[in-house]
């Protein structure tokens, strides 16, 4: 008796499933009919036949002349600084990391910076900002697993990073995220000090993006952040406000 009841129940479930699938198929067909009718109506009003095939795309991506466009390194640096300043950023070119360190030290004194956070990067470790900035507290991102690093970054006067890429044509910095390179370091402090090794400065943003394509999906970082000057927001009554969604002051320091 129990077996008969189970078989009857299974049959009922299968019947309900088939009925639902048939109902979904009918609704799908009706929906497609309405879509065709709607597009036909628009085509009729425009006085032309409804397209039934996807349009041809003989060209994909940037044209060849743009792919080949590249400024010499010195012009690249000049164009980057010009474009970065045009959107409210500060930019300069220095000869060495030692000069970059001294610039940061001088600015910290000038702006009375008391708390500085930096990415956990070898280049910054070699700069030894902790010793050079004797009047300020310098923290290294994610160096203490017990620390609340987002909160520390939000309290910081300066955030210091070495960028992964930069594009001269758009005046853009590219900063990648990882366990040693928290996004908060470039996003939350009042002032961002971004160091650009000259060999990482490209002409076009496409030169930067293609590197991520080549790396493949599995090799993408946790975050890819593009920074073109200080935070600028004008979505409320077209009133431009600086520093709402990121640092209000950004220094892009080209080294080399």
Short mmCIF file of the C-alpha atoms (twelve columns), coordinates in Angstrom:
data_MODEL
# 
_entry.id   MODEL 
# 
loop_
_atom_site.group_PDB 
_atom_site.id 
_atom_site.type_symbol 
_atom_site.label_atom_id 
_atom_site.label_alt_id 
_atom_site.label_comp_id 
_atom_site.label_asym_id 
_atom_site.label_seq_id 
_atom_site.Cartn_x 
_atom_site.Cartn_y 
_atom_site.Cartn_z 
_atom_site.pdbx_PDB_model_num 
ATOM 1   C CA . UNK A 1   0.000  0.000  0.000   1 
ATOM 2   C CA . UNK A 2   2.804  2.388  0.904   1 
ATOM 3   C CA . UNK A 3   4.531  1.720  -2.422  1 
ATOM 4   C CA . UNK A 4   1.326  2.488  -4.339  1 
ATOM 5   C CA . UNK A 5   0.912  5.805  -2.495  1 
ATOM 6   C CA . UNK A 6   4.517  6.759  -3.237  1 
ATOM 7   C CA . UNK A 7   4.124  5.951  -6.933  1 
ATOM 8   C CA . UNK A 8   0.899  7.969  -7.068  1 
ATOM 9   C CA . UNK A 9   2.675  10.910 -5.394  1 
ATOM 10  C CA . UNK A 10  5.612  10.723 -7.808  1 
ATOM 11  C CA . UNK A 11  3.239  10.656 -10.761 1 
ATOM 12  C CA . UNK A 12  1.466  13.759 -9.457  1 
ATOM 13  C CA . UNK A 13  4.751  15.616 -9.015  1 
ATOM 14  C CA . UNK A 14  5.835  14.739 -12.547 1 
ATOM 15  C CA . UNK A 15  2.471  15.864 -13.942 1 
ATOM 16  C CA . UNK A 16  2.720  19.201 -12.108 1 
ATOM 17  C CA . UNK A 17  6.289  19.696 -13.349 1 
ATOM 18  C CA . UNK A 18  5.287  19.003 -16.961 1 
ATOM 19  C CA . UNK A 19  2.292  21.313 -16.673 1 
ATOM 20  C CA . UNK A 20  4.480  24.106 -15.314 1 
ATOM 21  C CA . UNK A 21  7.054  23.636 -18.076 1 
ATOM 22  C CA . UNK A 22  4.281  23.790 -20.669 1 
ATOM 23  C CA . UNK A 23  2.914  26.971 -19.069 1 
ATOM 24  C CA . UNK A 24  6.396  28.576 -19.071 1 
ATOM 25  C CA . UNK A 25  6.853  27.655 -22.745 1 
ATOM 26  C CA . UNK A 26  3.500  29.245 -23.602 1 
ATOM 27  C CA . UNK A 27  4.365  32.436 -21.702 1 
ATOM 28  C CA . UNK A 28  7.763  32.596 -23.418 1 
ATOM 29  C CA . UNK A 29  6.128  32.261 -26.838 1 
ATOM 30  C CA . UNK A 30  3.617  35.009 -26.016 1 
ATOM 31  C CA . UNK A 31  6.392  37.277 -24.797 1 
ATOM 32  C CA . UNK A 32  8.379  36.778 -28.012 1 
ATOM 33  C CA . UNK A 33  5.284  37.511 -30.085 1 
ATOM 34  C CA . UNK A 34  4.832  40.795 -28.217 1 
ATOM 35  C CA . UNK A 35  8.490  41.682 -28.769 1 
ATOM 36  C CA . UNK A 36  8.217  41.058 -32.509 1 
ATOM 37  C CA . UNK A 37  4.988  43.057 -32.685 1 
ATOM 38  C CA . UNK A 38  6.573  45.950 -30.774 1 
ATOM 39  C CA . UNK A 39  9.703  46.057 -32.990 1 
ATOM 40  C CA . UNK A 40  7.568  45.733 -36.158 1 
ATOM 41  C CA . UNK A 41  5.506  48.700 -35.019 1 
ATOM 42  C CA . UNK A 42  8.618  50.834 -34.519 1 
ATOM 43  C CA . UNK A 43  10.081 49.739 -37.883 1 
ATOM 44  C CA . UNK A 44  6.808  50.598 -39.605 1 
ATOM 45  C CA . UNK A 45  6.745  54.086 -38.109 1 
ATOM 46  C CA . UNK A 46  10.368 54.616 -39.153 1 
ATOM 47  C CA . UNK A 47  9.532  53.457 -42.675 1 
ATOM 48  C CA . UNK A 48  12.072 50.659 -42.871 1 
ATOM 49  C CA . UNK A 49  12.177 46.891 -42.569 1 
ATOM 50  C CA . UNK A 50  12.827 45.262 -39.224 1 
ATOM 51  C CA . UNK A 51  16.423 43.979 -39.027 1 
ATOM 52  C CA . UNK A 52  16.570 40.233 -38.530 1 
ATOM 53  C CA . UNK A 53  20.342 39.758 -38.352 1 
ATOM 54  C CA . UNK A 54  23.002 41.254 -36.100 1 
ATOM 55  C CA . UNK A 55  24.843 44.208 -37.680 1 
ATOM 56  C CA . UNK A 56  28.304 43.561 -39.064 1 
ATOM 57  C CA . UNK A 57  31.296 44.721 -37.004 1 
ATOM 58  C CA . UNK A 58  34.291 44.741 -39.358 1 
ATOM 59  C CA . UNK A 59  36.435 46.570 -36.777 1 
ATOM 60  C CA . UNK A 60  37.059 45.499 -33.201 1 
ATOM 61  C CA . UNK A 61  38.812 47.544 -30.547 1 
ATOM 62  C CA . UNK A 62  41.028 50.548 -31.138 1 
ATOM 63  C CA . UNK A 63  42.224 51.350 -34.675 1 
ATOM 64  C CA . UNK A 64  45.800 50.525 -35.624 1 
ATOM 65  C CA . UNK A 65  47.004 54.140 -35.552 1 
ATOM 66  C CA . UNK A 66  45.928 54.440 -31.917 1 
ATOM 67  C CA . UNK A 67  47.489 51.130 -30.903 1 
ATOM 68  C CA . UNK A 68  50.801 52.355 -32.354 1 
ATOM 69  C CA . UNK A 69  50.622 55.821 -30.789 1 
ATOM 70  C CA . UNK A 70  53.348 56.344 -28.204 1 
ATOM 71  C CA . UNK A 71  55.083 59.408 -26.782 1 
ATOM 72  C CA . UNK A 72  58.825 59.416 -25.974 1 
ATOM 73  C CA . UNK A 73  59.461 58.967 -22.270 1 
ATOM 74  C CA . UNK A 74  60.208 62.635 -21.495 1 
ATOM 75  C CA . UNK A 75  57.147 63.851 -23.386 1 
ATOM 76  C CA . UNK A 76  55.144 61.161 -21.642 1 
ATOM 77  C CA . UNK A 77  56.156 62.575 -18.271 1 
ATOM 78  C CA . UNK A 78  55.365 66.149 -19.326 1 
ATOM 79  C CA . UNK A 79  51.945 65.205 -20.731 1 
ATOM 80  C CA . UNK A 80  51.074 63.203 -17.626 1 
ATOM 81  C CA . UNK A 81  51.899 66.122 -15.325 1 
ATOM 82  C CA . UNK A 82  49.985 68.555 -17.535 1 
ATOM 83  C CA . UNK A 83  46.878 66.366 -17.631 1 
ATOM 84  C CA . UNK A 84  47.031 65.491 -13.936 1 
ATOM 85  C CA . UNK A 85  47.270 69.157 -12.947 1 
ATOM 86  C CA . UNK A 86  44.379 70.008 -15.280 1 
ATOM 87  C CA . UNK A 87  41.989 68.031 -13.043 1 
ATOM 88  C CA . UNK A 88  43.240 69.554 -9.805  1 
ATOM 89  C CA . UNK A 89  46.100 67.230 -8.913  1 
ATOM 90  C CA . UNK A 90  49.691 68.091 -8.117  1 
ATOM 91  C CA . UNK A 91  52.490 66.467 -10.080 1 
ATOM 92  C CA . UNK A 92  56.260 66.701 -10.307 1 
ATOM 93  C CA . UNK A 93  59.210 64.708 -11.572 1 
ATOM 94  C CA . UNK A 94  62.161 63.807 -9.384  1 
ATOM 95  C CA . UNK A 95  65.387 61.992 -10.096 1 
ATOM 96  C CA . UNK A 96  65.396 59.323 -7.398  1 
ATOM 97  C CA . UNK A 97  63.449 57.644 -4.628  1 
ATOM 98  C CA . UNK A 98  65.650 59.492 -2.149  1 
ATOM 99  C CA . UNK A 99  64.381 62.802 -3.571  1 
ATOM 100 C CA . UNK A 100 60.822 61.479 -3.407  1 
ATOM 101 C CA . UNK A 101 61.343 60.596 0.259   1 
ATOM 102 C CA . UNK A 102 62.623 64.084 1.017   1 
ATOM 103 C CA . UNK A 103 59.659 65.629 -0.791  1 
ATOM 104 C CA . UNK A 104 57.216 63.612 1.342   1 
ATOM 105 C CA . UNK A 105 59.121 64.516 4.515   1 
ATOM 106 C CA . UNK A 106 59.057 68.229 3.622   1 
ATOM 107 C CA . UNK A 107 55.340 68.150 2.775   1 
ATOM 108 C CA . UNK A 108 54.548 66.332 6.009   1 
ATOM 109 C CA . UNK A 109 56.302 69.103 7.947   1 
ATOM 110 C CA . UNK A 110 54.642 71.819 5.873   1 
ATOM 111 C CA . UNK A 111 51.150 70.345 6.322   1 
ATOM 112 C CA . UNK A 112 51.700 69.268 9.961   1 
ATOM 113 C CA . UNK A 113 50.951 65.617 9.169   1 
ATOM 114 C CA . UNK A 114 50.945 63.561 12.368  1 
ATOM 115 C CA . UNK A 115 49.807 60.164 11.141  1 
ATOM 116 C CA . UNK A 116 50.897 58.500 7.898   1 
ATOM 117 C CA . UNK A 117 49.980 55.103 6.487   1 
ATOM 118 C CA . UNK A 118 51.832 53.407 3.643   1 
ATOM 119 C CA . UNK A 119 51.425 50.305 1.545   1 
ATOM 120 C CA . UNK A 120 53.478 47.258 2.510   1 
ATOM 121 C CA . UNK A 121 55.707 47.481 -0.586  1 
ATOM 122 C CA . UNK A 122 59.463 46.779 -0.903  1 
ATOM 123 C CA . UNK A 123 60.114 50.166 -2.547  1 
ATOM 124 C CA . UNK A 124 58.560 51.991 0.395   1 
ATOM 125 C CA . UNK A 125 60.349 49.805 2.924   1 
ATOM 126 C CA . UNK A 126 63.651 50.836 1.326   1 
ATOM 127 C CA . UNK A 127 62.688 54.509 1.667   1 
ATOM 128 C CA . UNK A 128 62.520 54.055 5.449   1 
ATOM 129 C CA . UNK A 129 59.877 56.713 5.989   1 
ATOM 130 C CA . UNK A 130 59.471 55.500 9.555   1 
ATOM 131 C CA . UNK A 131 62.906 56.875 10.393  1 
ATOM 132 C CA . UNK A 132 62.762 59.952 8.146   1 
ATOM 133 C CA . UNK A 133 59.395 61.099 9.528   1 
ATOM 134 C CA . UNK A 134 60.486 61.288 13.135  1 
ATOM 135 C CA . UNK A 135 57.776 63.823 14.031  1 
ATOM 136 C CA . UNK A 136 54.932 61.630 12.750  1 
ATOM 137 C CA . UNK A 137 53.654 58.119 13.342  1 
ATOM 138 C CA . UNK A 138 54.043 55.884 10.281  1 
ATOM 139 C CA . UNK A 139 52.055 52.658 9.966   1 
ATOM 140 C CA . UNK A 140 52.493 49.878 7.402   1 
ATOM 141 C CA . UNK A 141 49.285 48.419 5.953   1 
ATOM 142 C CA . UNK A 142 48.350 44.969 7.261   1 
ATOM 143 C CA . UNK A 143 51.544 44.629 9.305   1 
ATOM 144 C CA . UNK A 144 49.556 43.770 12.457  1 
ATOM 145 C CA . UNK A 145 46.700 41.242 12.113  1 
ATOM 146 C CA . UNK A 146 45.003 42.640 15.232  1 
ATOM 147 C CA . UNK A 147 44.826 46.227 13.914  1 
ATOM 148 C CA . UNK A 148 41.698 47.782 12.373  1 
ATOM 149 C CA . UNK A 149 43.413 48.978 9.217   1 
ATOM 150 C CA . UNK A 150 40.465 50.648 7.501   1 
ATOM 151 C CA . UNK A 151 39.920 52.777 10.590  1 
ATOM 152 C CA . UNK A 152 43.635 53.631 10.715  1 
ATOM 153 C CA . UNK A 153 43.594 54.667 7.047   1 
ATOM 154 C CA . UNK A 154 40.560 56.886 7.639   1 
ATOM 155 C CA . UNK A 155 42.458 58.664 10.425  1 
ATOM 156 C CA . UNK A 156 45.612 59.197 8.378   1 
ATOM 157 C CA . UNK A 157 46.802 62.582 7.158   1 
ATOM 158 C CA . UNK A 158 48.900 61.009 4.375   1 
ATOM 159 C CA . UNK A 159 48.593 57.783 2.431   1 
ATOM 160 C CA . UNK A 160 51.720 56.712 0.525   1 
ATOM 161 C CA . UNK A 161 51.680 54.217 -2.363  1 
ATOM 162 C CA . UNK A 162 53.849 53.148 -5.283  1 
ATOM 163 C CA . UNK A 163 51.513 52.862 -8.270  1 
ATOM 164 C CA . UNK A 164 51.452 49.804 -10.509 1 
ATOM 165 C CA . UNK A 165 50.786 51.684 -13.754 1 
ATOM 166 C CA . UNK A 166 50.122 55.197 -15.022 1 
ATOM 167 C CA . UNK A 167 48.788 56.594 -18.320 1 
ATOM 168 C CA . UNK A 168 49.991 59.966 -19.613 1 
ATOM 169 C CA . UNK A 169 47.194 60.628 -22.114 1 
ATOM 170 C CA . UNK A 170 44.497 60.590 -19.441 1 
ATOM 171 C CA . UNK A 171 46.646 61.566 -16.456 1 
ATOM 172 C CA . UNK A 172 45.609 58.386 -14.637 1 
ATOM 173 C CA . UNK A 173 47.183 56.277 -11.929 1 
ATOM 174 C CA . UNK A 174 46.450 52.573 -11.566 1 
ATOM 175 C CA . UNK A 175 46.712 51.028 -8.106  1 
ATOM 176 C CA . UNK A 176 46.092 47.300 -7.578  1 
ATOM 177 C CA . UNK A 177 44.813 45.788 -4.342  1 
ATOM 178 C CA . UNK A 178 46.249 42.836 -2.444  1 
ATOM 179 C CA . UNK A 179 46.777 41.834 1.180   1 
ATOM 180 C CA . UNK A 180 49.808 44.135 1.328   1 
ATOM 181 C CA . UNK A 181 48.263 46.934 -0.752  1 
ATOM 182 C CA . UNK A 182 44.919 47.894 0.720   1 
ATOM 183 C CA . UNK A 183 42.636 50.121 -1.311  1 
ATOM 184 C CA . UNK A 184 41.999 52.167 1.827   1 
ATOM 185 C CA . UNK A 185 45.545 53.592 1.725   1 
ATOM 186 C CA . UNK A 186 44.827 55.428 -1.522  1 
ATOM 187 C CA . UNK A 187 41.156 56.138 -0.750  1 
ATOM 188 C CA . UNK A 188 40.737 57.269 2.855   1 
ATOM 189 C CA . UNK A 189 43.600 59.572 3.950   1 
ATOM 190 C CA . UNK A 190 43.310 63.335 3.490   1 
ATOM 191 C CA . UNK A 191 46.368 63.496 1.217   1 
ATOM 192 C CA . UNK A 192 47.606 60.840 -1.207  1 
ATOM 193 C CA . UNK A 193 51.283 60.607 -2.143  1 
ATOM 194 C CA . UNK A 194 51.494 58.399 -5.239  1 
ATOM 195 C CA . UNK A 195 54.975 57.498 -6.494  1 
ATOM 196 C CA . UNK A 196 55.274 56.573 -10.192 1 
ATOM 197 C CA . UNK A 197 58.470 54.788 -11.268 1 
ATOM 198 C CA . UNK A 198 59.123 56.198 -14.748 1 
ATOM 199 C CA . UNK A 199 59.209 52.726 -16.334 1 
ATOM 200 C CA . UNK A 200 55.567 52.198 -15.281 1 
ATOM 201 C CA . UNK A 201 54.356 55.308 -17.098 1 
ATOM 202 C CA . UNK A 202 52.652 54.445 -20.407 1 
ATOM 203 C CA . UNK A 203 51.222 56.695 -23.097 1 
ATOM 204 C CA . UNK A 204 47.725 55.219 -23.389 1 
ATOM 205 C CA . UNK A 205 45.364 53.651 -20.864 1 
ATOM 206 C CA . UNK A 206 44.880 50.765 -23.302 1 
ATOM 207 C CA . UNK A 207 48.499 49.752 -22.730 1 
ATOM 208 C CA . UNK A 208 47.615 49.262 -19.070 1 
ATOM 209 C CA . UNK A 209 44.348 47.425 -19.667 1 
ATOM 210 C CA . UNK A 210 45.852 44.924 -22.092 1 
ATOM 211 C CA . UNK A 211 48.116 43.665 -19.303 1 
ATOM 212 C CA . UNK A 212 45.066 42.513 -17.360 1 
ATOM 213 C CA . UNK A 213 43.700 40.704 -20.419 1 
ATOM 214 C CA . UNK A 214 46.988 38.917 -20.909 1 
ATOM 215 C CA . UNK A 215 47.139 37.887 -17.258 1 
ATOM 216 C CA . UNK A 216 43.793 36.106 -17.495 1 
ATOM 217 C CA . UNK A 217 40.828 35.991 -15.138 1 
ATOM 218 C CA . UNK A 218 42.520 33.822 -12.519 1 
ATOM 219 C CA . UNK A 219 45.430 36.250 -12.154 1 
ATOM 220 C CA . UNK A 220 43.383 39.422 -11.705 1 
ATOM 221 C CA . UNK A 221 43.995 41.302 -8.435  1 
ATOM 222 C CA . UNK A 222 41.369 41.864 -5.768  1 
ATOM 223 C CA . UNK A 223 40.804 45.392 -7.052  1 
ATOM 224 C CA . UNK A 224 41.963 47.643 -9.893  1 
ATOM 225 C CA . UNK A 225 41.676 51.337 -9.067  1 
ATOM 226 C CA . UNK A 226 42.085 54.227 -11.489 1 
ATOM 227 C CA . UNK A 227 42.880 57.614 -9.968  1 
ATOM 228 C CA . UNK A 228 42.794 60.781 -12.081 1 
ATOM 229 C CA . UNK A 229 43.414 63.601 -9.635  1 
ATOM 230 C CA . UNK A 230 41.641 64.321 -6.336  1 
ATOM 231 C CA . UNK A 231 38.104 63.159 -5.610  1 
ATOM 232 C CA . UNK A 232 35.633 65.390 -7.456  1 
ATOM 233 C CA . UNK A 233 31.866 65.147 -6.953  1 
ATOM 234 C CA . UNK A 234 29.248 67.343 -8.629  1 
ATOM 235 C CA . UNK A 235 26.161 65.133 -8.674  1 
ATOM 236 C CA . UNK A 236 24.181 67.359 -6.305  1 
ATOM 237 C CA . UNK A 237 22.908 70.505 -8.057  1 
ATOM 238 C CA . UNK A 238 26.111 70.580 -10.160 1 
ATOM 239 C CA . UNK A 239 28.001 71.909 -7.151  1 
ATOM 240 C CA . UNK A 240 31.619 70.724 -7.427  1 
ATOM 241 C CA . UNK A 241 32.959 69.360 -4.158  1 
ATOM 242 C CA . UNK A 242 36.520 68.122 -3.670  1 
ATOM 243 C CA . UNK A 243 37.500 65.248 -1.388  1 
ATOM 244 C CA . UNK A 244 34.119 63.650 -0.670  1 
ATOM 245 C CA . UNK A 245 34.798 60.181 -2.103  1 
ATOM 246 C CA . UNK A 246 38.576 60.118 -1.733  1 
ATOM 247 C CA . UNK A 247 41.596 62.286 -0.938  1 
ATOM 248 C CA . UNK A 248 41.110 65.980 -1.614  1 
ATOM 249 C CA . UNK A 249 44.819 66.461 -2.286  1 
ATOM 250 C CA . UNK A 250 46.813 64.108 -4.535  1 
ATOM 251 C CA . UNK A 251 50.507 64.328 -5.391  1 
ATOM 252 C CA . UNK A 252 51.704 62.236 -8.341  1 
ATOM 253 C CA . UNK A 253 55.492 61.956 -8.065  1 
ATOM 254 C CA . UNK A 254 57.260 60.633 -11.163 1 
ATOM 255 C CA . UNK A 255 60.620 59.138 -10.254 1 
ATOM 256 C CA . UNK A 256 63.308 58.713 -12.908 1 
# 
